[in-house]
Amino acid sequence: MKSYDRGILSVYDLKKTSNKIYYGLMILIILVMVFSMLYPIAVTFFNALKSNEEVYAFPPHFLPEKYSWGNFQKAWDFIDLPIFLRNTMAIFAGNMVVTVLVLGLASFSLSRLNVPYQRGITFFFLITLFIPPTTYIIPNFLNLKDLGLINTFFAFWLPAGANAFYLLLLKSFFDSISMEMFEAARIDGASEVKCFLRIALPLSVPIFSTLAIFVFSNAWNDWFWPSLVMHSDQTRPLATAIYKYVINAKRLDLNIKFAILAMIMLPPMVVFLTFQRFIMRGLQLGGIKG
């Protein structure tokens, strides 16, 4: 007799009429969710290929009557995207270095070292997750201003070392690594730093890859905080520049706005589709055995 791997619903379950109805409703809900997510993206790309008159046409139509590929060249010439892209990638790179070194070492210490009041410290970081981020925007700004870090990349890199969510996520991952591996390394004379660099860090590639996607997403999409601490084009990231020079532009044709938005939507989509497997691997904590 042929055996089947049982999932949520087996072949035999689908023979029941009630299960078919529930399964059909689930598929319908998923399709509605997919449509609601893809529709704005499709509208942005197709409006970027229309003429300005066609964008304002009423009744509106979804597909352009004539594809105007030159809109992307006009969009590229309107705003200096490379310099803002460079600033965004500098913010991402610095935040990632701080995440690996500061949060990585801190979470490793809480997980594998005999830190006094370890549970109390972990509980303190857990409590901070319930504090609304808007409550400490002004204190952070004043602290950075007193340190002279306004309009510098350190205004992003320094707060990146105080991300409690990333710290607790890394600690949970380090807790899943077998303790015998570190004890063997200590017997061979390895210091705690070497244990982190040679054992914990190589085994943590999945979780750090996941955090890299989160850090990249925050660096790419955040515009409010950069609008407070960045005041020149030499340091201003992409999202803030788009809001300042594109969204608020009054004499810019709407189809060119859509073309600019379409161009900046592509990189994060490509990054996510390329590295999505690391998200699943990174979030499945506790899968390492000694």
Order of alpha helices (4+ residues) and beta strands (2+ residues): alpha-alpha-alpha-alpha-alpha-alpha-alpha-alpha-alpha-alpha-alpha-alpha-alpha-alpha-alpha
